[in-house]
Amino acid sequence: MEKVIDGKKLNIPEHVAIIMDGNGRWAKKRLMPRNFGHKQGAKVLEQICEDADTLGIKYLTVYAFSTENWKRSVEEVTGIMNLLRDYLVNCIERASKNNMRVRVIGDRTALDKDIVEKIEELEKATSVYDGLNFTIALNYGGRDEIRRGVTRLVEDIRSGKVDEPITEAMISSYLDTSDIPDPDLLIRTSGELRLSNYLIWQLAYTEFYFTDCLWPDFDMEELKKAVFYYNDRDRRYGGV
């Protein structure tokens, strides 16, 4: 999709993935507890969903909580989960207002029952919307996703449901993102230069944009910078 932004005709990435990093450091700079940063980060995410839709981005996927994040302090994890509870409930109203479909990927078996119920309610309530496709990666790890997908594939092979050669497309169909296109652009905030086990199968040909901006400071102007960067890339997919 092409769109004029700030006087420039730009190619808008269909799918943007974001690693929302820097909430804790943002709070520390202000002599506040880490969970204060997570609360501010959640507010920023609400606005970025609207900004992405305004720019014409069709899919937005964010890394909310990884399979490794359980290693953090009990206080921080508890705070994040309570924040998530509120976010999931309020998200139904925002999604209705903005015609936004919301999905959650990741392993739900480690989540509390009430959180899983809120996820299911949110997904069902927003399944009818055809605006921004917003995906939240929760208790998600790229390697764990592949492990879970391959496990299901092996089970289907053993039961006779699958009797054809295994292809990349087949493996993709067993992943959490089976009905979502691969990201065109990955944004990671806070200056870190790694994937942290995020969408490692799906990011094979994605353009990466790293910024020193901490997530609670991320806004529409920062999102535009990433889109401008994306437009300077030459996506050859292994060709010449």
Helices and strands as residue ranges (DSSP letters): E 2-5, E 8-11, E 15-19, H 23-29, H 34-55, E 59-66, G 69-71, H 74-98, E 101-105, G 108-110, H 113-126, E 133-140, H 142-159, H 168-173, E 185-188, E 207-210, G 215-217, H 220-231
